Amino acid sequence: MTSPLGANVTLDQLEQDPHPALARLREQEPVSWIPALEGWLVTRYDLVLEAMRDPARFTVDDPRFSTARVIGPSMLSLDGEQHARHRAPFVAPFRAGAVRERFAEAAAHEADQLIDALEAGGPSGGGELRRAFAGPLAAAIVTRALGQERDDVPLVLACYEQIVGAVTEITAGRGDGAEGREAFATLSARLKHVVDDPGRDSLLAAAARGSAELTHEQVISNAAVLLFGGIETTEGMIANTMLHLLGEPEGLQRVRDDPSLLDAAIEESLRLEPAAAVIDRYATADTDLGGAEIGRGDLVRLSIAGANRDPSVFASPDQFDLARTGARRHLAFAQGPHVCVGVHLARLETRAGIARLLERLPELRLDRERPATIRGLVFRKPPTLHVVWG
């Protein structure tokens, strides 16, 4: 467990600008013991993919898994037959066709309402896109998916932020998740009414109807998992893609001229800055990964951010390239049995939201007086994204 480079990596580096450190590790110590993380960090694409696809060696089913400590066992924190049982009811409602039918019109409508509010609140032609657009759009759609009303968005968002905060603190070794568990209890009380009523028309109700093998409490724990994909990942996708596009005027103009390039922009942004930068696994036995001797029970953190910039897979990996071939090989939604179940909904919301922004605000550009920077240890996005369009 001696890793010369890893010994010097700090939490601040990984939170602020991890990419230089990740590049050094990927080249020289692709499986490196990081004392600051109290675990191994895997940064090379092939090794990250190997661990993602091998739950028999690298599992999420461990008492230390941060999300499970807040919301209980779910498809996110189980493996094998238990994982399949928890995931199965959510597969059909989250298929691409079902998602388009249920949410395409709603996402565009919600985006327009938020843009209306931006224009009304910024008569001089300026505003902030993360908390005033990306977050509310993601929260509104996932609130709808959970069978709640639009007026419930503030409550759902508040519960979610406390849950994410607790998971982040646990991951960084700075808390026990008590506030997150309280928030989950509040959310559970609201969702119980949806799960108990099989006649409700919502994605959660559809999943509950197809989950004869799960208790209502287990359905709700899995519904809480949707908050991470439905809010955190989607908010990060929208904010990061807008920052990348607005920071590349030539690429932005190409997307404006040819809206079909928007999908390429979203995938390239996901590759450069995945909304979830790292995911945790635990070694089930003594094992070797990339020449590193990993002990049974060791924490193994898979750096999606590191893998997504592996030059052996992506040429000129630090560049935002709309013409990149194979961009969807990125691992932003993971791989293997834990590939994100909400991937189609996240992409749909991001595409709808950004398309409406670019169409409605043709002069949209970054506010140079208030620059935005992507940061975060686990979940990466700009804390604020100030823009002008006047």
Summary of the structure (lengths in Angstrom):
residues: 390
radius of gyration: 20.4
end to end distance: 55.5
largest distance: 61.6
contacts: 1353
relative contact order: 0.17
helix: 56%
strand: 10%
